[in-house]
Amino acid sequence: MFEATQEMRALVREQLAREGLASALRAVALQFGLNKTSLAWLAVDLYADVMTSDVQAIWHWDLAGHGTGHTDAELDEMLSHLNVKPF
């Protein structure tokens, strides 16, 4: 099972201060070699109110940039209701 590390959490938080969630998740995916399933688990770890539909949005996101799935802007909009857990 996936377990988020402090380094992953820190990178997401750092990226969120500058960019949207999609960019933050992409940065973590690239640095740590994560797939969309692991990114969804990371979102569950980081956010207090993640629902099944939010996880599914990440699964259907175009992480690789091939033009299929949700765009970064769409994912950011779909997940804009999430609130980061305090750490």
N, C-alpha and C positions, 0 to 999 in steps of 0.2 A: 504494500500500500504506500502511496505517496506521502511524504512528510516534508512540509515546508521548512527550510532552514532560516536562520536569522539573516543570513546574507541575501537570500531571496526576498524576504520581507523588506529588508532595508533598501534593496535596489528598486522594488516597486514603489515604496514610499518616496524615494528620491526622484524617480521618474514622474510620479503623480504630481509632484510640486512644479514640474515644468511642462508636462504633456498630459494627454488623455489616458484613460485606462488601457485602451488598445495598444498604444505605444509603450506603456509601462510593461504590459504583459509580453509584448514582442521582445523587449529588451531582456527580460528574464528568460524567455524561451531561447533566445540566441546565446546568452551567456552560460546557461546551465543545461542546454540541450533538452528542454522540456517540450512535450507535445501538448495538444489542446486538452487532453484529459487531465494531465498534470496541472495545467494552467487553471482549469476549472476547480480542481482541489485547492490550489493556491488561493483562488478567489474566495472559496468557502472559508479558508483559514483567515483571510484578511478582512472580510466583511461580515458584519453582524447579521444581516438580513437577506442572505442569498436564498433564492427560491430555485426550484427545479428548472423553471423557464430561463433563469439567468445562466445556469450551468449549460443548458441546451444552446443558448445564444453563443456561448464561448465555443462549444463543439461545432457550431455551424458558421463560425467566423473564418474569414479568408486569411488565416495566419501567414500562409506562404506567399500571398500576394498574386495568386494565379487568376484572379477574376471570378472565382466561384465562392459563394458564401457571403456572409455579412461583411461590409466594408468596415474600416476602422471607425468612421464617423457613425455608421449605424450601430456598431457595438457600443461605442461611447454613449450614444443616446439611449439604447436599450438598457444599459446598466447605470444610467445616471442617478437612479434612485438609491443606489447602495451607499451605505455609510461605513467608513473604515472603523474597525474595532480599535479601541485605545490599547496601546501596548506599553 
